[in-house]
Amino acid sequence: MEKRLKVWVYREGEHPLVHTGPLNDIYAIEGQFIDEMESGKSRFMARHPDEAHLFLIPISVANIVNTLYKPLVTYNRDQLQRVVMDYIGVIAEKYPHWNRSRGADHFLVSCHDWAPDISQVNPKLYQNFIRVLCNANISEGFKPQRDVSIPEINIPYGKFGPTPQNTSLDKRSILAFFAGGSHGHIRKILLEHWKDKDNEVQVHEYLKNKKDYFKLMGKAKFCLCPSGYEVASARVVTAISVGCVPVLISDDYVLPFSDVLDWSKFSVYIPSKKIPEIKTILRGISPSRYLELQKRVMDVHRHFTIHRPAQPYDMLHMVLHSVWLRRLDVSLLS
């Protein structure tokens, strides 16, 4: 990929729905990716569509929702679906590339919760299209053979991600930590069993007395990362940034970059039905096993970091690599 890959970004369309996206907050990866590919600094940019291996549809689902659904008076996805279909119609009529592959070498990057819904209105049109999504939920139609799971990352203004911490292991006095709202059924179960009930497994809905969320994560050995309304959680990247072993509490979630990263080497998975057993499970991890997990967390941190311009093996390159692998699969099967 590093030597060969070329990506063409279609130039049709105008801001704010196309060619831009959020650069901060939890949907920021879609804006950062589009901006990276259109900045002129990426060596993967194709000079002409005929030399491209992949074609980026530069639409931001987050911007569509923020522009067309504000004020939010309907949750009907019709406007969102129409914008994406109209854009594909324009490029399919103007260029041969969509039609020759039936969209198999085309992709869209989005972290917005509604992004998977773009294909519901016309499944046949999107049957080969590569959807690059944070909301990688198998039960909602995510297809790992074709779609790409990407991390959700909360990017503060003026930064490219959470501030890294390297707290020494002897200062990690909390066994497990979580603080967050009661969003979705998994968090409701977590809060019901553990909210403010245990000093080792510290679970809070809201932090009191101006406690620092990130410092508490940095003091924990394990950081609980339950799904909310959707399967992805920005806590996973934050946990990795502060050297805390992520504890993934989710069902039907396809983990990001799992084509090349073995998540069992640097995280712990607990299905939602075993939430009452969290303390027993985590206490049952031997000190040597924990040290191995924590070391691997530090090792994989570079894959969950954003640089601008992008650098080899960072998050933006990992996204491209995941799409490249899907394109290779289609080439082999065709």
N, C-alpha and C positions, 0 to 999 in steps of 0.2 A: 504493500500500500504506500509506504513512504516514498518509493521511487516512481510509482506508476499512476496513482490515483489523480484524476482530474474531475472537478465538479463544475457544472454549469449552473449559474443562478439566473433564472428567467428575469428579464428586465421589465416585463409588462407590469402595469399597476402603479398606484401612487400611495404615498403615506396617507393615513396612519395604518391602514389595513395590511399593507404590503411593504416589504423592504425595511421594516423596523419592528421592534418589539420591546418588552420591558427589560431593562438592564439591571433592575434591583428587585428585591423582595423574592417571594417564593416561586414566581414564574420566570425568573430572570434567565434561566438557561436558554429559553427560546430566543430572547432578544440578543443575548450574548453570542449565540451561535450564528444567527442571521447577520449580525454586525461583523463578526469575524470573517464570514465568507464574502461579505460585500465590501470589506474595508480596503481591498486591493493588496493586503499584506500576506494573505494566505498563499502558500506555494501550491495549494491544491486547486486553486481557481483555474478553470479552463479559459483560454483566450477565445475559443469558438465552440459552439455546441457540438460540432462534429468530432471534436477530440475528447469529449466528456465520457466518463464511465457512469457518472451519476448526475441526476438533475434535481436541484433543490427547488421546491415550491416555496417561495419566500413569504409565506403568509403567517401572521401571528394570530393565533386563536384568541390569546389574551387581549390583544388590541381590538379585535373584532367585537368581543364581548364588551369591553370598556367603551367602545365607540357606539355600537348599535343598540346596546341593551341598557344604556344609562339615560334616564333613571330606569331601573330594572322593574318592568311591569309585567314581563312574561318570561317563563323559563322554556318556552318553545324554541327548539333549535333551528327552526326553519330559516331564519335570516343567516345564521352561521353556515348552514349547509349550502344555501344558495350562493353565498360569496365564493366558497371553495369550488363548487361545481362550475360556476361561471368562469372562474380563473382557469380551471382545467380545460374548459371549452375553448377559451381564447388560445391557449398555447397548443392545444391539439389541432386547431384549425390552421394555426400559423406555422407550426413546426411538425416534422415527421416523427419526432422522438417518442412522444407518448403513445402514438398509435402503433408504432412498430414493436414496442415491447408490452403494450397494453398497461403501461404504467409501472412495470416491474423494476425499472431502474430509476424511478422517481420517488422522492421522499419529502416529508414535511416534519418539522421539529416543533413540538409543543409540550408544555408542562401544565397547561390549563386543564382543570377537571373535565371540561366539556369536550376536549379534543377527540376522544374516541368516537363521539357522536357524529362527526363529520361524514362517516361512511354509512350510517344507518339508512339514509334516504335512498341510496342507490348502491347496494352491496356489490353488484356485478361490476360497476365502474371501478370500484376500489379493491377488487379481489386480489390484484397483484401489487398494489401500491404499498410502499413501506411507510408505516406510521411510526414515528419516533416519539415515544410518549413517556411521561412520568407515571401516568395512570395505567400501569401495565397489569391489568386485572383479567385473568383468564376467564373468570365467570362473567365478564362483561364483553367478551369477544376479542380480547387480545390474543394474537397468534404468534407464539415465540419463533416459529420457523420463518415468518415474514416480517413481523413487527419488531421494533427495538425498544427495550426498556432503558431509560436514562434516569440518573439521580435527580431528585429535587434538591435544590440548593438555595438557601436564603442568603441573598447578597445585600449587605448593608450599603447605603450610599457612600461613595468614595472608596469602596473596597471591591475585591473580587471574590469574597466569601467570608466565612467565619474566621475570626482571629485564631491562629493555631496556638495551642498550649502544650507544654511538655512537662506536666506535673510528675514529679518522681513517684515511683510506686509506693514508697513508704508513707506518702502523704495522701494516698487515695483511701480515705477512711470510711467511705460509704460503699456498701456492697452494690446497691443498684439505685438509680435515680430516674424520676420522671416528674415533669410539671407541665400541665397543659389542660386545655378545655375538654369537656365531655363531648367530643365530636365523634359520632359513629358508635356502633354497638360494641366494638372491641374496647374502646376507651371507657365506655360505661361499665363494662365488666371489670376492667382493671381498677377503676376508681372505687367501685363497689367493694372489691375485695381488699384493697390496699391503701386507700386514701387516708393519710395521716394516722396510720395504725402501727407502723413499724419503724424503728430507728435505723435498721439495716437496709430495708427496702423502702426508700423514701419516695412516696408517691403523693403528689400534691395537685390539686386543681388550680390553685392560685398561690403564688409565693407571697409570704407575708413579711412584714418588717423590712422591706426593701432588700431582700436577699437577692444575690446575683445568680441568675440562672446559669450563665456560662461557667462561673467559678464552681458552682455546685456540680455541674457535669464534669469539670476537670478534677474534682475530688472523688469521683465515683470510679469504681472498677468496671462496672457495667452500666450502660445507659439504655434504658428501656425505650424502644422505638415502636410503639403500637400504631397500627393504621388508624386514620381518622375517618372522615367521610369517604376518602379514597384510600387506596392501598399504600401509596407512597408517603414518605414523611421526610421533611428536611432535617429531622433530628439525626438521621443516619449519617449524613455528611458532617453535621456538626459534631457528633460523637467521634467520628474518625479524626476530625480536626483537633480535638482536645485529647486525643490518645485514649479514649474510652471505648471499651469493647461494645459494639452495638448488639443489643438483644432485639431481634426482629420478631415482633408479635403481630402476625398477619395471616390471612388465609387467601389463597389464590393469587399471590403476588409473584411475578417473575422478576427476579433481582437484576439490577443493572449490571451490564458487562459480564454476565454469567457465562458467556461463551468462552471467556479467557480467565476469569477470576473465580477461584473456588472459595465461596463465601464461608464454607465451614472452617476454613483456616483462620479467619479473622472476625468471626461473629458467632452468635448463638441464636438458634431459631427455636421459638416456643410457640406452638399453635395456640389459638385463642382458648381452646377447651382446657389447656393446662395452666391458665393464668393463676389459679389458686396455688399451684405448685412452684411458682417462680423462685421463692426463697430456697426451697429444697433443691431445685435444679441447679441454681447458681452456686449454692454452698457445696454441691457435689462435684464441682469442677476443681480438680486438684491444682495446687499452686504452680506446678510445672506446666500444666495445660494452660492455665491463665497467662503465665509469662509468655508462652508461645503465641497465644492469641493476641496479646497486647503488642508483642514485637511485630507481628504481621500487620496489625492495624497501622503502626508507624510506617511499615514498608509500603502499604497500598495507598497511603495518603496522597501521593503524587498523582494518582489516577482520579482523585476526587477534588483536585485543585484546578482553578481556572487561571490561565495567564492570557494576557493580551499584548502582543500577538501570541497565539497558541504555541505550546511547546510539545515536543514528542512525549507521548505517554500521559499527557494531562487530560482533563475531562473532555475538552473539545475534540482532541485527537481520538480519544476513546469512543466518542459518539460516532465520529467518521469511520473508525475501524469497524464498529458494530454494523453500520450501514453497508460498508464494503463487503463484509462477510455475507450479508443477505443478498447482495448483488451477485456474488460468486455462486451462491446456492441456486439462484435463478438461472445463471448461465450454465451450470452443470446439468440442470434438469431440463433445459429447453433444447 
